[in-house]
Amino acid sequence: MKFLVLLPLFAALLVTSCGEKSSSEGSDSAGASAEPSADATQETEKPLPLPLSDADVERLLKEAVDFESLEERDGLFYQDNTPYSGWVKSMYDSGQAEALAKIKDGNATLGTQWQENGRKKEEGTFKDGERDGTFTVWHENGQKEEEGTYKDGERDGLWTWWHENGEKRSEGAFKESVADGRWTDWYTSGQKWGVGTFKDGKRNSLWTEWYINGQKRSEGSFKEGVEDGLWTEWHESGQKRAEVTYKDGQLLSRKNWNRRGEEVETAAEATVLSDAEVERLLDEAVDAKSLEWRWNDFCYEDNKPYSGWVKVLYDSGQVRLLRRYEDGKAVSLFTEWHDNGQKKGVGPFKNGKKNGLWTWWHDNGQKLAERTYKDGEEVSKKYWNSKGEEVETEEESKN
């Protein structure tokens, strides 16, 4: 599950205001004054529900003082050595509002932050200096990114996240900022990605994951955060890939099947592609050069997360790499070849991270290394030199 962490809104804005303020002419045009009138203060004391209407925003921006005129001490905002009460604002150099907040006795009580394009960025309420009530965050394109409730500064109750296209991404409950209860993830297509239960922040009971085509990927149970009992894994076609038995997180047994339904010895053999499968997938795979690559090896096509096979070729036309992506993240099998056509490396991904046994070969076909990963972290490794002799270090394996 993927969880987003909100930055402290108003502390960040106070720092930002020192470097990204509008000109004094911009402040004058907004009608800001250092001291709101008594009538204005009385007016703004009336409770205003979120979201603020456009008319309220326009009016309050004229009444609000600038963030730069306040001083922050120990989490409270002061003006002229007195805890401030009233509306405050921050403006972009363009004159577009960056933030508008209500402060009472030095504490922020509610506020809205905008992107420079005028679309909302964040909005929420505070109590005694802590987030309290509903908080909402938006993507740059105006779609909601996340929404949920805080209680005394802690995430509490149901929270929902959305993809940029408006489809739900994740949904689940918190109890004092700890995941607790049923959680669900979705692909950008709306297809369910995974369902499971947390108890006191740890995975518990049955968990199920699906491929983007709707076929089950894996299913099994957790007990206090570790795998326990029988787990079943499937290939994208629906063919069974593995049956794995755990006891309190310890692996007891594993059976593996390849894509043709044949039982094999290792997990690597179960995922390896046959020559016929490689030939077929190379025809349907897109060239990596045609995609847009962003941080952490995420790939996009036409500004949307890409799903499908991706290939990289040597100048000679020989295949160098073949990998599958779902929603922009590397999943399933990774296969790489030397320029002479010998296989170079094979290994599985899960959620964009290396997971399971990875095998590498020298260009003469001799095994080079075996590395085992769990959630992207290497947990074991073995090396061989080009003569097939096991060695201690990676440096020795190059001989």
Sequence and secondary structure as in RCSB ss.txt:
>XXXX:A:sequence
MKFLVLLPLFAALLVTSCGEKSSSEGSDSAGASAEPSADATQETEKPLPLPLSDADVERLLKEAVDFESLEERDG
LFYQDNTPYSGWVKSMYDSGQAEALAKIKDGNATLGTQWQENGRKKEEGTFKDGERDGTFTVWHENGQKEEEGTY
KDGERDGLWTWWHENGEKRSEGAFKESVADGRWTDWYTSGQKWGVGTFKDGKRNSLWTEWYINGQKRSEGSFKEG
VEDGLWTEWHESGQKRAEVTYKDGQLLSRKNWNRRGEEVETAAEATVLSDAEVERLLDEAVDAKSLEWRWNDFCY
EDNKPYSGWVKVLYDSGQVRLLRRYEDGKAVSLFTEWHDNGQKKGVGPFKNGKKNGLWTWWHDNGQKLAERTYKD
GEEVSKKYWNSKGEEVETEEESKN
>XXXX:A:secstr
        HHHHHHHHTTTS   HHHHHHHT  SS  HHHHHHHTS   SS  HHHHHHHHHH EEGGG EEETT
EEEETTEE  EEEEEE TTS EEEEEEEETTEEEEEEEE TTS EEEEEEEETTEEEEEEEEE TTSSEEEEEEE
ETTEE EEEEEE TTS EEEEEEEETTEE EEEEEE TTS EEEEEEEETTEEEEEEEEE TTS EEEEEEEETT
EE EEEEEE TTS EEEEEEEETTEEEEEEEE TTS EESSHHHHH   HHHHHHHHHH EEGGGSEEEGGGEEE
ETTEE  EEEEEE TTS EEEEEEEETTEEEEEEEEE TTS EEEEEEEETTEE EEEEEE TTS EEEEEEEET
TEEEEEEEE TTS EESSHHHHT 
